[in-house]
Amino acid sequence: MSGSDIVVVTGFGPFRQFLVNPSWTAAQGLKLVGLGEGTDVYIKEVPVSYVKTQQIIAEIWQTLHPKFAVHLGVARASSVIILEQTGKNSGYRDKDVCGFCPESHCCVEGGPDKLDSVVNMRAVAKELQQAGADVVYSRDAGRYLCDFAYYCSLYYGQRRAAFIHVPSSGSLTSGDRLVPLLQSLILAMLDQLEDSSETT
């Protein structure tokens, strides 16, 4: 199978009260249901560590050359799915699970202040909202590991990445409701990616 057919889905490892991170459970669910014929889903658990996150994400882009990467993280106190448009390079001051914080407080020294996904997340959110889904659009991924992972992936993957915050409360926390919705969201993103590559 060619590299252009790989879609990477990551979820985070244990974090605070989440001994099993819901984002990793969702990634495993997506691997089971797949993204249709001709697409190979590769999943990876990412520790809540700045150093390891950067290493893993750089390695994914350098070795697998995926068509697209989707990073999942948990949004505490949220009952909806949040689609993130933008990754920020600086302002990382909170320590990770190892007690570490980047000395420069940024993802990539000398990198752009922010990077946007090639996918128009507002359009994807609107499409799914019209179908009755609890999905919202955001431009602020929170300047912690979620934002950090997203920026790294946008940087290494020429902006061919998405970040989806999954809920920590409410009915969407059940896998049988969350996974099909994530599958629909990612397929909508891939459709948009196909359309834009055909017009450029």
Summary of the structure (lengths in Angstrom):
residues: 200
radius of gyration: 15.5
end to end distance: 24.5
largest distance: 46.1
contacts: 676
relative contact order: 0.21
helix: 40%
strand: 24%
